[in-house]
Amino acid sequence: MMVKDSKAYQYAKWCVEKGNQKVGIYVKKQAQAWLNIVGGKDEEAYVDEKAYKKICKILQLMIHPDLQCSMYDGLEDYAWFLIVAVLCTKLKNSENKNIRYYITAVLEISRKNFKTFNSAVIFILLMLTEPQFSRFFSVAPDLKLSKELQLAIRKIIKVSPALAEEAFKVLRSEIRCLLTESDYTPLAYSEDKMDGKLANAFLADEAGAMDSYPIEAMRSSQITLFNKLGIIISTQYPNDNNAMIDEIDISKKTLDGLTDNKRRFALLYEPDSEFLTNDQWHNNDLIIYQSNPVAVAHDYIFDAIKDMRTMAVLYENKRENYLCKHNNIKYKGLGVEGYVEITKVKECKIKEDLDFWIGKKVFLGVDLSQTDDNTSVAMVCEHNGSIYAKVWGFIPIEKKEIKIKKENVDYNKLIRQGVCFECGDAVIGYDFVEEHIKGLESKYGVDIVQVGYDRMNAISTVQKLEAEGYECVEIKQHSCVLHSPSKLLKEQILSKKFRYDENLMLEINFQNARCTEDTNLNKYVNKKKSAGKVDMVVSLINAIYLLEQENLFGNNGFVVQVI
């Protein structure tokens, strides 16, 4: 019984098939990453064949309460992938060969994809395979929802004679595994305190309806454990402040290679960004498939979701529930899309060549944000039909550690790489930023033509730069002004005519960037709608605006921005 013969492996291979659009880009990325591990191409992880065989034997003893067959035969393909990857992928080069590789498992999936049922299967497997006296918890917004998992576990145990006879004892407030003396307890965020627990594994269900406290409390309980697991599951929710937003964002950054820690497994069943505009949800079936993996294999589920879609198109009061719960699309977020796919951006990365800049005429764009937030300076020039860029970020020294934890960005690493500077104290040191700008000509041998800025927070700095002889141009932060340079930058990236010196911070900003469009279909990067800091992208667009105006009208014919 080999992993490569498993449904998990076959499903992962199906996900990455060329031309298969029934799963989204991030499911494909996770599938490919795990296939690399199975193929022995990963330096940190491997798949434990003995653990896989053990899981299979237990699943053969478990009975599927609805299908009346073994769980081994009844599990959905995506569930196989989730279970085998999370429970059988182990950490290489560890003294304890039983340490799981994945510490966090994230499942973003629409309703009626058996997520609670599959979670119950995982918890039964954990209770039977984890060390003696292990403790397991589920957390949910209220006790009724948390007990859904308990009811699913109870149901499976009751119809499985091999488990019910001697392995488990079902009590009102918990379920005990008699073989390992471990126990599972459902908790409610609205009623229970999460602190003081020691969770070998925990499940956060409907994380989109909670803030981050219960998840972080569970994670804090695991600090002393070597072998720990947190499973976070939810559909989308319409609110802007929930724990699932951060978990999805961190997962995407991990899959995009923007973070060093890869010990996170994420199946993000959501439509690709290209499907989130022009009301494509009205008739594009791929949106249903990408957010509902079970609908791919079961026509009756697909047809039921299509019927709900028809009602949502006809009646606006049905759209929020349909889009959030069955398409994993935030209803009030319609019309918001990613700016440029991060893999396209990374194709434009080059090694730093200081000699390239000598003698170049450059344009600077600055984004002087609030004094305690990120600030950025971008330098661009045109050469042989391509746009070249260098971008730097600036953060307050005293806010660095807070920002590292809050944004999940390793600013210490970015500072070491020279793409970010810490300055000031609790607020940005604008004098440091100004000196950086004034030092560019001597350091890189460039000729600064103009400096573009947003009036907000920039007046004092602009006055000082103008006193030094720099020509500063105010750039209105309005869609009719920003649309053209935003479009130009995107086109240059997609045609591989954009070049930037290696810069992880810029890549993270591109990953965070989200676009909106006004009534005239002018698209621009929207800070409020974006998924994190985008100051580097904003400063870059400001600089490209100046470059574009120079190419169109010449420096003497600079146009007036009319709004």
C-alpha positions as CSV (number, residue, x, y, z in Angstrom):
1,M,0.0,0.0,0.0
2,M,2.0,3.0,-1.3
3,V,1.2,6.7,-1.0
4,K,1.5,7.0,-4.8
5,D,-1.4,4.6,-5.2
6,S,-3.6,6.6,-2.8
7,K,-6.6,8.7,-3.7
8,A,-4.8,11.6,-2.1
9,Y,-1.9,11.4,-4.6
10,Q,-4.2,10.9,-7.5
11,Y,-6.3,13.9,-6.5
12,A,-3.2,16.1,-6.2
13,K,-2.1,14.9,-9.6
14,W,-5.5,15.8,-11.1
15,C,-5.4,19.2,-9.5
16,V,-2.1,20.1,-11.3
17,E,-3.1,18.8,-14.7
18,K,-2.6,21.3,-17.4
19,G,-5.8,23.0,-18.5
20,N,-7.7,21.9,-15.4
21,Q,-9.7,25.0,-14.2
22,K,-12.0,23.1,-11.8
23,V,-9.6,24.0,-9.0
24,G,-8.1,27.4,-8.3
25,I,-4.5,28.5,-8.6
26,Y,-3.8,28.1,-4.8
27,V,-5.1,24.6,-4.6
28,K,-2.9,23.8,-7.6
29,K,0.1,25.3,-5.8
30,Q,-0.5,23.3,-2.6
31,A,-1.0,20.1,-4.6
32,Q,2.3,20.7,-6.5
33,A,4.2,21.4,-3.3
34,W,2.9,18.2,-1.8
35,L,3.7,16.2,-4.9
36,N,7.2,17.5,-4.7
37,I,7.4,16.1,-1.1
38,V,6.1,12.7,-2.2
39,G,8.7,12.7,-5.0
40,G,11.5,13.4,-2.5
41,K,12.2,16.8,-3.9
42,D,11.7,18.7,-0.6
43,E,14.6,19.3,1.8
44,E,12.4,19.6,4.9
45,A,9.6,17.0,4.6
46,Y,8.8,13.5,3.5
47,V,5.7,11.3,3.5
48,D,5.8,8.5,6.0
49,E,4.5,5.3,4.4
50,K,4.0,3.5,7.7
51,A,1.8,6.3,9.0
52,Y,-0.2,6.1,5.7
53,K,-0.7,2.4,6.1
54,K,-1.8,2.9,9.7
55,I,-4.3,5.6,8.7
56,C,-5.7,3.4,6.0
57,K,-6.2,0.5,8.4
58,I,-8.2,2.7,10.8
59,L,-10.3,4.1,8.0
60,Q,-11.1,0.6,6.9
61,L,-12.5,0.0,10.4
62,M,-14.6,3.1,10.4
63,I,-18.0,3.0,8.9
64,H,-19.5,5.9,6.9
65,P,-22.9,6.5,8.6
66,D,-24.6,7.7,5.4
67,L,-23.1,5.5,2.8
68,Q,-22.9,2.3,5.0
69,C,-19.5,1.5,3.6
70,S,-16.0,1.7,5.1
71,M,-14.6,5.2,5.5
72,Y,-11.7,4.1,3.3
73,D,-14.2,3.7,0.4
74,G,-16.5,6.6,1.3
75,L,-14.3,9.6,1.8
76,E,-14.3,12.4,-0.8
77,D,-11.0,12.8,-2.8
78,Y,-10.2,16.2,-1.3
79,A,-10.7,14.8,2.2
80,W,-8.2,12.1,1.3
81,F,-5.7,14.7,0.2
82,L,-6.2,16.8,3.4
83,I,-6.0,13.8,5.8
84,V,-3.0,12.1,4.2
85,A,-1.0,15.3,3.7
86,V,-1.6,16.6,7.2
87,L,-1.2,13.4,9.2
88,C,1.4,11.5,7.1
89,T,3.8,14.2,6.0
90,K,6.7,14.2,8.5
91,L,9.6,16.5,9.3
92,K,13.0,15.4,8.0
93,N,16.2,15.4,10.0
94,S,14.3,15.4,13.3
95,E,15.4,13.2,16.3
96,N,11.8,12.2,16.8
97,K,10.8,10.6,13.5
98,N,7.1,11.0,14.3
99,I,7.0,14.9,14.2
100,R,4.4,16.0,11.6
101,Y,5.6,18.6,9.1
102,Y,2.5,20.7,9.0
103,I,1.7,22.6,12.1
104,T,-1.3,24.5,10.6
105,A,-4.0,23.2,8.2
106,V,-6.3,25.7,6.6
107,L,-9.4,24.7,4.7
108,E,-11.4,27.4,3.0
109,I,-14.4,25.6,1.6
110,S,-18.0,26.4,0.8
111,R,-21.0,24.9,2.6
112,K,-22.2,21.4,2.1
113,N,-18.8,20.0,1.2
114,F,-18.8,17.7,4.3
115,K,-16.2,19.8,6.1
116,T,-17.6,19.0,9.6
117,F,-17.9,15.3,8.8
118,N,-14.3,15.2,7.5
119,S,-13.1,17.1,10.6
120,A,-14.7,14.4,12.7
121,V,-12.8,11.7,10.8
122,I,-9.5,13.6,11.4
123,F,-10.2,13.9,15.2
124,I,-11.0,10.2,15.5
125,L,-7.7,9.4,13.7
126,L,-5.8,11.8,16.0
127,M,-7.3,10.3,19.2
128,L,-6.3,6.8,18.1
129,T,-2.8,7.7,16.9
130,E,-1.5,10.5,19.2
131,P,0.4,9.9,22.4
132,Q,-1.3,8.9,25.6
133,F,-3.2,11.5,27.5
134,S,-3.5,13.9,24.5
135,R,-6.1,16.6,24.6
136,F,-8.1,17.9,21.6
137,F,-10.5,20.9,21.4
138,S,-12.8,22.4,18.8
139,V,-13.6,26.1,19.0
140,A,-16.5,27.8,17.3
141,P,-18.6,31.0,17.7
142,D,-21.2,29.2,19.9
143,L,-21.6,25.9,21.7
144,K,-24.3,24.6,19.3
145,L,-21.9,25.0,16.4
146,S,-19.0,23.6,18.3
147,K,-21.1,20.5,19.2
148,E,-21.7,19.8,15.6
149,L,-18.3,18.3,15.4
150,Q,-19.0,16.3,18.6
151,L,-22.2,15.0,17.1
152,A,-20.4,14.0,13.9
153,I,-17.8,12.1,15.9
154,R,-20.5,10.4,17.9
155,K,-22.3,9.3,14.8
156,I,-19.3,7.7,13.2
157,I,-18.4,5.9,16.4
158,K,-21.9,4.6,16.9
159,V,-22.1,2.9,13.5
160,S,-18.6,1.5,13.6
161,P,-18.6,-1.6,15.8
162,A,-14.8,-1.9,15.9
163,L,-14.7,1.6,17.5
164,A,-17.9,1.6,19.6
165,E,-17.2,-1.7,21.4
166,E,-14.0,-0.8,23.3
167,A,-12.3,2.2,21.8
168,F,-14.4,5.2,22.8
169,K,-16.7,6.5,25.5
170,V,-19.1,9.3,24.5
171,L,-20.0,11.6,27.4
172,R,-22.2,14.7,27.4
173,S,-19.3,17.2,27.5
174,E,-16.5,15.2,25.9
175,I,-15.5,12.1,24.1
176,R,-12.8,9.8,25.5
177,C,-10.5,7.4,23.7
178,L,-10.1,4.5,26.0
179,L,-7.1,3.0,24.1
180,T,-4.9,6.1,24.5
181,E,-6.7,7.8,27.4
182,S,-7.0,11.0,25.3
183,D,-10.1,13.2,25.2
184,Y,-11.9,15.7,22.9
185,T,-13.9,18.7,24.2
186,P,-16.0,21.1,22.2
187,L,-15.6,24.8,23.3
188,A,-17.7,27.9,22.5
189,Y,-16.1,31.3,22.1
190,S,-19.2,32.9,23.5
191,E,-19.1,30.9,26.7
192,D,-15.7,29.3,27.4
193,K,-12.4,30.8,28.2
194,M,-9.8,29.5,25.8
195,D,-6.7,30.1,28.0
196,G,-5.3,27.4,30.3
197,K,-5.8,24.6,27.8
198,L,-3.1,22.3,26.4
199,A,-4.2,21.3,23.0
200,N,-2.3,18.6,21.1
201,A,-4.6,19.5,18.2
202,F,-7.4,22.0,17.9
203,L,-10.0,22.8,15.2
204,A,-11.4,26.3,14.7
205,D,-14.7,25.9,12.9
206,E,-16.3,28.8,11.1
207,A,-13.3,31.0,11.8
208,G,-14.8,33.7,9.6
209,A,-17.4,34.3,12.4
210,M,-14.7,34.8,15.1
211,D,-11.8,37.2,15.7
212,S,-8.3,35.8,16.2
213,Y,-8.4,35.4,20.0
214,P,-9.6,31.8,20.2
215,I,-7.1,30.6,17.5
216,E,-4.2,32.5,19.1
217,A,-5.2,31.2,22.6
218,M,-5.1,27.6,21.3
219,R,-1.7,28.2,19.6
220,S,-0.3,29.7,22.7
221,S,-1.3,26.5,24.6
222,Q,0.9,24.5,22.2
223,I,4.2,26.4,22.6
224,T,5.8,23.6,24.7
225,L,4.7,20.8,22.3
226,F,6.9,19.4,19.5
227,N,4.1,17.7,17.7
228,K,1.1,20.1,17.4
229,L,-1.6,20.8,14.9
230,G,-4.1,23.5,14.4
231,I,-6.9,23.1,11.8
232,I,-8.8,26.2,10.7
233,I,-11.9,25.8,8.6
234,S,-14.4,28.3,7.3
235,T,-16.4,29.6,4.4
236,Q,-16.2,33.3,3.5
237,Y,-18.0,35.8,5.7
238,P,-19.1,39.3,4.7
239,N,-17.4,41.0,7.7
240,D,-14.0,42.6,7.2
241,N,-12.5,41.8,10.6
242,N,-12.3,38.0,11.1
243,A,-9.7,35.4,11.8
244,M,-10.1,33.6,8.5
245,I,-9.0,36.7,6.5
246,D,-5.6,36.6,8.1
247,E,-5.2,32.8,7.8
248,I,-6.0,32.9,4.1
249,D,-3.6,35.8,3.5
250,I,-0.8,34.0,5.4
251,S,-1.5,30.8,3.5
252,K,-1.3,32.6,0.1
253,K,1.9,34.2,1.1
254,T,3.3,30.8,2.1
255,L,2.2,29.2,-1.2
256,D,3.6,32.1,-3.2
257,G,7.0,31.7,-1.5
258,L,6.9,35.0,0.3
259,T,7.5,33.5,3.8
260,D,10.2,31.2,5.0
261,N,8.0,29.0,7.2
262,K,6.4,26.4,4.9
263,R,4.9,24.3,7.7
264,R,1.3,25.2,6.7
265,F,-1.0,23.2,4.5
266,A,-3.8,25.1,2.9
267,L,-6.6,24.1,0.6
268,L,-8.2,27.4,-0.5
269,Y,-11.3,26.5,-2.5
270,E,-12.1,30.0,-3.8
271,P,-12.5,31.4,-7.3
272,D,-9.5,32.8,-9.0
273,S,-9.3,36.6,-9.1
274,E,-10.0,36.7,-12.8
275,F,-13.5,35.5,-12.1
276,L,-14.4,38.1,-9.5
277,T,-15.3,41.0,-11.9
278,N,-18.1,41.7,-14.4
279,D,-20.6,39.6,-12.5
280,Q,-19.2,36.4,-13.8
281,W,-20.7,34.5,-10.9
282,H,-24.1,34.8,-12.8
283,N,-23.2,32.1,-15.3
284,N,-19.6,30.9,-15.0
285,D,-19.7,27.3,-13.7
286,L,-16.0,27.3,-12.9
287,I,-16.7,29.6,-9.9
288,I,-19.0,26.8,-8.5
289,Y,-16.4,24.1,-9.1
290,Q,-13.4,26.1,-7.7
291,S,-15.3,26.8,-4.4
292,N,-17.1,23.4,-4.1
293,P,-14.8,20.4,-4.7
294,V,-17.6,18.0,-4.0
295,A,-19.7,19.5,-6.8
296,V,-17.0,18.3,-9.3
297,A,-17.8,14.6,-8.5
298,H,-21.5,14.9,-7.7
299,D,-23.9,16.3,-10.3
300,Y,-26.8,16.5,-7.8
301,I,-24.8,18.9,-5.6
302,F,-23.7,21.0,-8.6
303,D,-27.3,21.2,-9.8
304,A,-28.5,22.3,-6.4
305,I,-25.9,25.1,-6.2
306,K,-26.9,26.2,-9.7
307,D,-30.5,26.5,-8.6
308,M,-29.4,28.7,-5.7
309,R,-27.4,30.8,-8.1
310,T,-30.4,31.4,-10.2
311,M,-32.3,32.7,-7.2
312,A,-29.4,34.8,-6.1
313,V,-29.3,36.5,-9.6
314,L,-33.0,37.2,-9.5
315,Y,-33.3,38.3,-5.8
316,E,-30.7,40.6,-4.2
317,N,-31.6,39.6,-0.7
318,K,-30.3,36.1,-1.4
319,R,-26.9,37.1,-2.8
320,E,-24.9,37.6,0.3
321,N,-25.7,34.1,1.6
322,Y,-25.1,32.5,-1.8
323,L,-21.9,34.3,-2.7
324,C,-20.3,34.0,0.7
325,K,-21.4,30.5,1.6
326,H,-21.5,28.7,-1.7
327,N,-18.9,30.6,-3.8
328,N,-16.5,31.9,-1.1
329,I,-16.9,35.4,-2.5
330,K,-17.4,38.4,-0.2
331,Y,-20.5,40.0,-1.5
332,K,-19.6,43.6,-0.6
333,G,-16.1,42.9,-2.1
334,L,-17.5,42.3,-5.6
335,G,-15.6,44.4,-8.1
336,V,-12.3,44.0,-6.1
337,E,-9.6,42.0,-7.8
338,G,-6.0,41.3,-7.4
339,Y,-3.7,43.8,-9.1
340,V,-1.1,41.5,-10.7
341,E,-0.7,37.8,-10.1
342,I,2.5,37.5,-8.0
343,T,4.1,34.8,-10.2
344,K,4.0,37.2,-13.1
345,V,5.7,39.9,-11.0
346,K,8.4,37.5,-9.8
347,E,9.3,36.7,-13.4
348,C,10.5,40.4,-13.7
349,K,13.0,40.1,-10.9
350,I,16.7,40.8,-11.7
351,K,19.9,40.9,-9.7
352,E,21.1,44.3,-8.5
353,D,23.5,46.0,-11.0
354,L,24.6,49.4,-9.6
355,D,26.4,50.3,-12.8
356,F,23.1,50.1,-14.8
357,W,21.8,53.3,-13.1
358,I,24.9,55.5,-13.8
359,G,23.8,58.4,-16.0
360,K,20.1,57.5,-16.1
361,K,17.4,60.1,-15.9
362,V,15.0,58.9,-13.2
363,F,11.6,59.7,-11.7
364,L,10.9,59.3,-8.0
365,G,7.5,58.4,-6.5
366,V,7.0,58.7,-2.8
367,D,4.2,57.5,-0.5
368,L,4.6,59.4,2.7
369,S,2.0,57.6,4.9
370,Q,0.9,58.4,8.4
371,T,3.9,59.0,10.7
372,D,3.5,55.6,12.4
373,D,2.9,53.6,9.3
374,N,5.0,52.4,6.3
375,T,6.6,54.9,3.9
376,S,8.1,54.2,0.5
377,V,10.3,55.7,-2.2
378,A,10.4,54.3,-5.7
379,M,12.9,55.2,-8.4
380,V,12.2,54.3,-12.1
381,C,13.6,54.9,-15.5
382,E,13.0,53.7,-19.0
383,H,15.6,51.7,-21.0
384,N,15.2,49.9,-24.3
385,G,11.4,49.9,-24.0
386,S,11.4,48.5,-20.5
387,I,10.8,50.1,-17.1
388,Y,13.4,49.6,-14.4
389,A,12.7,50.2,-10.8
390,K,14.3,50.3,-7.3
391,V,12.0,50.6,-4.4
392,W,12.7,51.1,-0.6
393,G,10.5,50.9,2.4
394,F,10.7,52.8,5.8
395,I,9.2,51.8,9.1
396,P,9.3,53.3,12.7
397,I,11.9,51.6,14.9
398,E,9.6,51.2,17.9
399,K,6.7,49.7,15.8
400,K,8.9,47.0,14.1
401,E,8.1,44.1,16.5
402,I,4.4,45.0,16.6
403,K,4.3,45.1,12.8
404,I,6.2,41.8,12.5
405,K,3.5,40.0,14.6
406,K,0.5,41.9,13.2
407,E,1.4,41.7,9.5
408,N,3.3,38.4,9.6
409,V,6.2,40.0,7.7
410,D,9.8,39.5,8.8
411,Y,10.9,43.1,8.7
412,N,14.3,42.2,10.2
413,K,15.0,40.1,7.2
414,L,13.9,42.9,4.8
415,I,16.2,45.3,6.7
416,R,19.1,42.9,6.3
417,Q,18.4,42.7,2.6
418,G,18.6,46.5,2.3
419,V,15.0,47.0,0.9
420,C,13.7,48.4,4.1
421,F,15.0,50.9,6.7
422,E,14.0,51.4,10.3
423,C,14.1,55.1,11.3
424,G,12.7,57.5,13.8
425,D,11.2,56.1,17.0
426,A,7.5,55.5,17.4
427,V,6.9,57.5,14.2
428,I,8.7,57.6,10.9
429,G,11.8,59.7,10.7
430,Y,11.0,61.9,7.7
431,D,14.4,63.5,7.9
432,F,15.9,60.0,7.3
433,V,13.6,59.6,4.2
434,E,14.6,63.0,2.9
435,E,18.3,62.3,3.3
436,H,17.8,59.0,1.5
437,I,16.2,60.8,-1.5
438,K,18.9,63.5,-1.6
439,G,21.6,60.8,-1.5
440,L,20.3,58.9,-4.5
441,E,22.1,61.0,-7.2
442,S,25.5,60.6,-5.6
443,K,25.0,56.9,-4.7
444,Y,23.6,55.7,-8.0
445,G,24.9,58.3,-10.4
446,V,21.4,59.2,-11.5
447,D,19.8,62.5,-12.5
448,I,16.5,63.0,-10.7
449,V,14.0,64.7,-13.1
450,Q,11.0,65.0,-10.9
451,V,9.6,63.7,-7.6
452,G,5.9,62.7,-7.5
453,Y,3.9,62.8,-4.3
454,D,0.5,62.5,-2.7
455,R,-0.3,65.7,-0.8
456,M,-1.3,63.8,2.3
457,N,1.5,63.8,4.9
458,A,4.0,65.2,2.4
459,I,3.9,69.0,2.6
460,S,6.8,69.5,4.9
461,T,9.1,67.0,3.1
462,V,8.2,68.5,-0.3
463,Q,9.0,72.0,0.9
464,K,12.5,70.8,2.0
465,L,13.1,68.9,-1.3
466,E,12.0,72.0,-3.3
467,A,14.4,74.1,-1.3
468,E,17.2,71.7,-2.4
469,G,16.2,72.3,-6.0
470,Y,14.2,69.2,-6.7
471,E,11.1,69.6,-8.9
472,C,8.1,68.1,-7.0
473,V,4.8,67.2,-8.6
474,E,1.6,66.6,-6.7
475,I,-0.2,63.5,-8.0
476,K,-3.9,63.4,-7.2
477,Q,-4.8,60.0,-5.7
478,H,-7.9,59.7,-7.8
479,S,-9.0,56.9,-10.2
480,C,-9.0,59.1,-13.3
481,V,-5.3,60.0,-12.6
482,L,-4.0,56.7,-11.3
483,H,-5.8,54.4,-13.9
484,S,-3.3,55.1,-16.7
485,P,0.0,54.4,-14.8
486,S,-1.6,51.5,-13.0
487,K,-2.6,50.0,-16.4
488,L,0.9,50.7,-17.9
489,L,2.7,49.0,-15.0
490,K,0.5,45.9,-15.2
491,E,1.0,45.7,-19.0
492,Q,4.7,46.1,-18.6
493,I,4.7,43.2,-16.0
494,L,2.6,40.9,-18.1
495,S,4.8,41.6,-21.2
496,K,8.0,41.1,-19.1
497,K,9.1,44.7,-19.9
498,F,9.3,45.6,-16.2
499,R,12.5,45.0,-14.2
500,Y,13.0,45.4,-10.5
501,D,16.0,44.6,-8.3
502,E,15.4,41.6,-6.1
503,N,13.0,42.9,-3.4
504,L,10.9,40.6,-1.2
505,M,9.1,43.5,0.4
506,L,7.9,44.8,-3.0
507,E,6.6,41.3,-3.9
508,I,4.6,41.1,-0.6
509,N,3.1,44.5,-1.5
510,F,2.1,43.3,-4.9
511,Q,0.6,40.2,-3.3
512,N,-1.5,42.5,-1.0
513,A,-2.6,44.9,-3.7
514,R,-6.3,44.9,-4.7
515,C,-7.9,47.0,-7.5
516,T,-11.3,48.6,-7.7
517,E,-12.9,50.5,-10.6
518,D,-15.0,53.6,-10.7
519,T,-18.2,54.1,-12.7
520,N,-16.1,54.9,-15.8
521,L,-14.2,51.6,-15.4
522,N,-11.0,53.3,-14.3
523,K,-9.0,50.8,-12.3
524,Y,-6.6,51.7,-9.5
525,V,-5.0,50.1,-6.4
526,N,-7.2,50.7,-3.4
527,K,-5.4,50.9,-0.1
528,K,-8.5,50.3,2.0
529,K,-9.5,47.2,-0.1
530,S,-6.0,45.7,-0.2
531,A,-5.0,42.8,2.0
532,G,-2.1,44.5,3.7
533,K,0.6,47.1,3.1
534,V,0.8,48.4,-0.5
535,D,2.9,51.6,0.0
536,M,5.7,50.3,-2.3
537,V,3.2,49.6,-5.2
538,V,1.6,53.1,-4.6
539,S,5.0,54.9,-4.7
540,L,5.9,52.9,-7.8
541,I,2.7,53.9,-9.6
542,N,3.4,57.5,-8.6
543,A,6.8,57.3,-10.2
544,I,5.5,55.7,-13.3
545,Y,2.9,58.4,-13.7
546,L,5.7,60.9,-14.0
547,L,7.5,58.7,-16.5
548,E,4.4,58.3,-18.6
549,Q,3.7,62.0,-18.6
550,E,7.3,62.7,-19.7
551,N,6.9,60.2,-22.6
552,L,3.6,61.7,-23.7
553,F,4.1,65.4,-23.3
554,G,7.7,66.1,-22.4
555,N,8.8,67.8,-19.2
556,N,7.7,71.2,-20.5
557,G,4.3,70.1,-21.5
558,F,3.2,68.5,-18.2
559,V,-0.6,68.2,-18.2
560,V,-2.9,69.6,-15.5
561,Q,-4.8,66.9,-13.6
562,V,-8.5,67.6,-13.9
563,I,-10.8,65.9,-11.5
